[in-house]
């Protein structure tokens, strides 16, 4: 912290109650308390991950100032944190490197998706729109609510796909709870195959397909996109790209199959 905090002032109370102050004694100013001795190491090795996790778990508390002050200090000094010699040496050795973190074979991808999405749909219904669209809401007007914004998104995507004739075959990579695929089939008479690695999303998407009477034109699969072998007229993937990882972009686009 002595090396990293150059702008603003942060006080740190360790698990024994000892206070140390770092920075230039200027604003912004805050004091935090670390509740566990293990945080001394974990926060130093991977602050980007363990600072928010420690705050969320109550192991890092704000004693004076505000959370906004704390985030402001971290933001102002993050370039120094990233350039800390120990972290730089670790990256050169490959410890904690992006390449290792983004290693993403099918088995690991399935495990990661299950951890995130194989939860009760009751949770997601608390904060998503009626169609269970997960990302990229498109607010055209200040009065748009989440339902209107997600409908705007689906219309915008359909326009980009240029669905100029009925019966086009569409692949939806990361199809979620099925809302986009069902919309494209209903509004444009498209044939849609959606792939997801979430068992819960797969179950709900197929239930919605049956309820909509679209089982002849919409098919959701429990499948990794790298295992898809058919060809399609259009390929769409919304809000799934962050799961791919930068090192895997080439593989992702290589699997974007050409029109049949």
C-alpha positions in Angstrom: 0.0 0.0 0.0 2.9 2.4 0.7 4.0 1.8 -2.9 0.5 1.9 -4.5 -1.4 4.7 -2.7 0.0 8.0 -4.1 -3.2 10.0 -4.6 -5.6 10.5 -1.7 -5.4 9.0 1.8 -6.4 5.6 3.1 -6.2 4.3 6.7 -6.1 0.5 7.2 -6.9 -1.1 10.5 -5.7 -4.7 10.5 -7.2 -7.6 12.3 -5.3 -6.8 15.5 -6.6 -3.2 15.6 -3.4 -1.5 14.5 -3.9 1.6 12.2 -1.6 2.5 9.4 -2.2 5.5 7.1 -1.0 5.6 3.4 -1.1 8.3 0.7 -0.5 12.0 0.4 -2.8 13.0 3.3 -5.1 14.7 0.7 -8.7 14.0 -0.2 -10.4 11.6 -0.9 -9.9 10.1 2.5 -11.3 6.9 4.1 -10.4 4.3 6.6 -11.1 0.6 6.2 -10.9 -2.3 8.6 -9.7 -5.9 7.7 -11.4 -8.5 9.9 -9.3 -11.5 8.9 -5.5 -12.0 8.9 -5.7 -14.0 5.7 -6.7 -10.8 3.9 -3.2 -9.4 4.2 -2.0 -11.9 1.6 -5.0 -12.3 -0.6 -5.7 -8.6 -1.1 -2.0 -8.1 -2.0 -1.9 -10.9 -4.6 -5.2 -10.2 -6.3 -6.8 -7.0 -5.2 -9.2 -6.8 -8.2 -10.9 -10.0 -7.1 -10.5 -10.1 -3.3 -11.3 -6.5 -2.4 -14.9 -6.6 -3.6 -15.3 -10.2 -2.3 -14.1 -9.2 1.1 -16.4 -6.2 1.2 -19.4 -8.3 0.1 -18.6 -10.9 2.9 -18.2 -8.2 5.5 -14.5 -9.0 6.0 -13.6 -5.5 4.8 -15.6 -2.7 6.3 -15.6 1.1 5.8 -14.8 2.7 9.2 -14.7 6.4 8.1 -15.5 8.1 4.8 -17.8 6.3 2.4 -17.7 3.4 0.0 -17.6 6.0 -2.8 -14.4 7.6 -1.3 -12.8 4.1 -1.1 -13.6 3.3 -4.7 -12.4 6.7 -5.7 -9.0 6.1 -4.0 -8.7 2.7 -5.6 -9.5 4.1 -9.0 -7.0 6.9 -8.8 -4.2 4.5 -7.8 -5.0 1.3 -9.6 -2.3 1.8 -12.2 0.2 1.7 -9.3 -1.3 -1.4 -7.9 -1.1 -3.1 -11.3 2.6 -2.1 -11.6 3.6 -3.4 -8.2 6.9 -5.3 -8.7 5.7 -8.5 -7.1 2.5 -8.6 -9.2 4.5 -7.8 -12.3 6.9 -10.7 -11.6 4.0 -13.1 -11.0 2.5 -12.2 -14.4 5.9 -12.8 -16.1 6.0 -16.3 -14.5 2.4 -17.0 -15.6 1.0 -17.0 -12.0 -2.6 -15.7 -12.2 -2.1 -14.8 -15.8 -5.1 -14.3 -18.2 -4.1 -17.3 -20.3 -4.5 -19.6 -17.3 -7.6 -17.9 -16.1 -9.2 -18.1 -19.6 -8.4 -21.8 -20.1 -11.9 -22.8 -21.1 -12.5 -26.4 -22.4 -16.0 -27.6 -22.6 -16.0 -29.3 -19.1 -14.8 -26.1 -17.4 -17.2 -23.9 -19.4 -20.1 -26.2 -18.4 -19.1 -26.0 -14.7 -18.8 -22.2 -14.8 -22.2 -21.8 -16.5 -23.8 -24.2 -14.0 -22.4 -22.1 -11.1 -23.9 -18.9 -12.5 -27.2 -20.0 -14.2 -28.4 -23.3 -12.7 -30.2 -21.4 -10.0 -34.0 -21.1 -9.4 -35.7 -19.0 -12.0 -37.4 -17.3 -9.1 -34.2 -15.4 -8.4 -33.9 -14.1 -12.0 -37.5 -13.2 -12.2 -36.9 -10.7 -9.4 -34.8 -8.4 -11.5 -35.1 -9.4 -15.2 -37.9 -8.4 -17.6 -41.0 -10.6 -18.2 -39.1 -12.4 -21.1 -36.1 -13.2 -18.9 -33.7 -11.3 -21.1 -30.3 -11.2 -19.3 -28.3 -8.4 -20.9 -28.0 -5.5 -23.3 -31.3 -3.8 -22.6 -31.8 -0.9 -25.2 -33.4 2.2 -23.6 -34.6 4.4 -26.5 -36.5 6.8 -24.3 -36.2 8.0 -20.7 -39.6 6.6 -19.9 -38.8 3.0 -21.1 -38.9 0.4 -18.4 -36.9 -2.8 -18.5 -39.6 -4.6 -20.4 -39.7 -2.0 -23.1 -35.9 -1.8 -23.3 -35.6 -5.5 -23.7 -38.2 -5.5 -26.5 -36.3 -2.7 -28.1 -33.2 -4.9 -28.0 -34.9 -7.9 -29.7 -36.2 -5.6 -32.5 -32.8 -4.1 -32.9 -31.1 -7.5 -33.1 -33.7 -8.7 -35.6 -33.0 -5.7 -37.8 -29.3 -6.4 -37.8 -29.9 -10.0 -38.7 -31.7 -8.9 -41.8 -34.5 -11.5 -41.7 -35.8 -10.6 -45.1 -37.5 -13.9 -45.8 -39.3 -16.5 -43.8 -37.8 -19.9 -43.0 -34.2 -18.8 -42.4 -32.2 -21.1 -40.1 -30.7 -19.2 -37.1 -28.3 -20.4 -34.5 -28.5 -18.6 -31.1 -25.3 -19.2 -29.1 -25.9 -18.8 -25.4 -29.7 -18.9 -25.8 -30.5 -18.3 -22.1 -34.1 -18.9 -21.1 -35.2 -18.9 -24.8 -36.8 -15.4 -25.2 -34.8 -14.2 -28.2 -35.2 -17.5 -30.1 -38.9 -17.7 -29.5 -39.3 -14.0 -30.5 -37.4 -14.5 -33.8 -39.5 -17.6 -34.6 -42.8 -15.8 -33.8 -42.2 -12.5 -35.5 -40.1 -13.7 -38.6 -41.2 -17.3 -39.1 -37.6 -18.3 -38.6 -36.3 -21.8 -37.6 -34.1 -21.4 -34.5 -31.7 -23.6 -32.7 -30.4 -22.3 -29.4 -27.5 -23.8 -27.4 -26.8 -23.4 -23.7 -24.8 -25.2 -21.1 -27.2 -24.4 -18.3 -29.6 -27.3 -17.5 -32.1 -24.9 -15.8 -32.1 -22.6 -18.9 -32.5 -25.5 -21.2 -35.4 -26.8 -19.2 -37.3 -23.5 -19.1 -36.6 -22.6 -22.7 -38.1 -25.9 -24.0 -41.1 -25.5 -21.7 -41.7 -22.0 -23.1 -41.3 -23.4 -26.7 -44.0 -26.0 -26.1 -46.3 -23.4 -24.5 -45.8 -21.1 -27.5 -46.7 -23.9 -29.9 -43.3 -23.5 -31.7 -41.8 -27.0 -31.2 -41.7 -27.5 -34.9 -39.5 -24.4 -35.5 -37.6 -23.9 -32.2 -35.2 -26.3 -30.7 -33.0 -25.6 -27.6 -30.1 -27.9 -26.9 -27.9 -28.6 -23.9 -24.7 -28.2 -25.9 -21.5 -26.2 -26.2 -21.3 -24.0 -29.3 -18.1 -25.7 -30.3 -20.0 -29.0 -30.8 -22.5 -27.6 -33.3 -21.8 -29.0 -36.7 -24.8 -27.8 -38.9 -24.7 -24.7 -41.0 -27.0 -21.7 -40.6 -28.2 -18.7 -42.5 -27.6 -16.5 -39.4 -25.7 -16.8 -36.1 -26.5 -14.6 -33.1 -25.0 -14.4 -29.7 -26.1 -11.9 -27.1 -24.4 -11.3 -23.7 -22.4 -14.5 -23.9 -19.1 -13.1 -25.3 -17.6 -12.4 -21.8 -17.7 -16.1 -21.0 -15.5 -16.9 -24.0 -12.3 -15.2 -22.8 -10.0 -13.0 -25.0 -7.6 -15.9 -25.7 -10.5 -17.9 -27.2 -12.0 -15.3 -29.5 -10.4 -16.9 -32.6 -12.0 -20.2 -31.7 -15.3 -18.6 -31.1 -15.4 -16.9 -34.5 -14.0 -20.0 -36.2 -17.1 -21.7 -35.1 -19.3 -19.0 -36.5 -20.5 -21.2 -39.4 -21.0 -19.8 -42.9 -24.4 -19.5 -44.5 -25.8 -22.7 -46.1 
